[in-house]
Amino acid sequence: MTRWSVDPDATFVRRLGKSAEELGNISQGKTCPDIWELSNGDIAVVGTDMTEAFADRLPSDVSVGVNERLVVIPRNMAVSAKPELPDA
């Protein structure tokens, strides 16, 4: 099994799916959910930090590490990105 680790030198290449503005998911100010492909092929997700709110409801095989956050994005944003995500 190969261990995955974040590449802090990766850059933002392109938005996957539609922007929050296009989907009507705009927050107050400039904070909005988003999904981006990084230069190394990884995916960056901007969402609302719900780590503490969901902590006691995580499935038994799910854990959130001390350096991780559980984020939530609108369903319509994930659906809009689906055609741009590779199958494998």
C-alpha positions as CSV (number, residue, x, y, z in Angstrom):
1,M,0.0,0.0,0.0
2,T,1.4,3.4,-1.0
3,R,1.2,6.1,1.6
4,W,-0.2,9.4,0.4
5,S,1.0,12.8,1.6
6,V,0.1,16.3,0.8
7,D,2.4,18.1,-1.6
8,P,2.7,21.7,-0.2
9,D,4.3,22.8,-3.5
10,A,1.3,21.9,-5.7
11,T,-0.4,24.8,-7.4
12,F,-4.1,25.4,-8.3
13,V,-4.7,24.4,-12.0
14,R,-8.4,24.5,-12.6
15,R,-11.8,24.7,-10.9
16,L,-13.7,21.5,-11.1
17,G,-17.4,22.0,-11.8
18,K,-19.1,25.3,-11.5
19,S,-18.2,28.2,-9.2
20,A,-20.3,29.0,-6.1
21,E,-21.6,32.1,-7.8
22,E,-22.8,30.1,-10.8
23,L,-24.6,27.6,-8.5
24,G,-26.1,30.2,-6.2
25,N,-24.0,29.0,-3.2
26,I,-22.4,32.3,-2.3
27,S,-21.5,33.1,1.3
28,Q,-21.2,36.5,2.7
29,G,-18.0,38.2,1.6
30,K,-15.5,36.3,-0.5
31,T,-15.8,33.0,1.3
32,C,-17.4,30.3,-0.9
33,P,-17.1,26.6,-1.2
34,D,-15.0,25.4,-4.1
35,I,-13.3,22.3,-5.7
36,W,-10.0,22.6,-7.5
37,E,-7.6,20.2,-9.3
38,L,-3.9,20.7,-8.2
39,S,-0.8,20.5,-10.4
40,N,0.0,17.0,-9.0
41,G,-3.6,15.7,-9.8
42,D,-4.8,15.9,-6.2
43,I,-8.1,17.7,-5.4
44,A,-8.5,20.7,-3.0
45,V,-11.9,21.3,-1.4
46,V,-12.9,24.5,0.2
47,G,-15.9,24.0,2.5
48,T,-17.3,24.7,5.9
49,D,-15.3,23.1,8.8
50,M,-17.8,20.7,10.4
51,T,-15.2,18.5,12.2
52,E,-16.5,19.1,15.7
53,A,-20.2,19.0,14.7
54,F,-19.8,15.6,13.1
55,A,-17.2,14.1,15.4
56,D,-19.7,11.9,17.4
57,R,-21.5,10.8,14.3
58,L,-18.6,9.5,12.2
59,P,-19.0,5.9,10.8
60,S,-16.8,3.4,12.8
61,D,-14.3,3.2,9.9
62,V,-13.8,7.0,9.6
63,S,-11.4,9.1,11.6
64,V,-10.3,12.7,11.3
65,G,-6.6,13.2,12.1
66,V,-5.3,16.1,14.2
67,N,-4.0,17.8,11.1
68,E,-7.3,17.1,9.1
69,R,-10.7,18.8,9.0
70,L,-14.0,17.4,7.8
71,V,-15.5,20.0,5.4
72,V,-18.9,20.1,3.9
73,I,-19.8,21.5,0.4
74,P,-23.2,21.8,-1.2
75,R,-24.4,18.7,-3.1
76,N,-24.9,20.7,-6.3
77,M,-21.2,21.7,-6.3
78,A,-20.0,18.1,-6.1
79,V,-22.5,17.0,-8.8
80,S,-21.3,19.8,-11.1
81,A,-17.7,18.6,-10.7
82,K,-18.5,14.9,-11.3
83,P,-18.1,15.1,-15.1
84,E,-14.6,16.5,-14.7
85,L,-13.4,13.9,-12.2
86,P,-11.5,10.9,-13.7
87,D,-13.1,7.4,-13.3
88,A,-9.8,6.0,-12.2
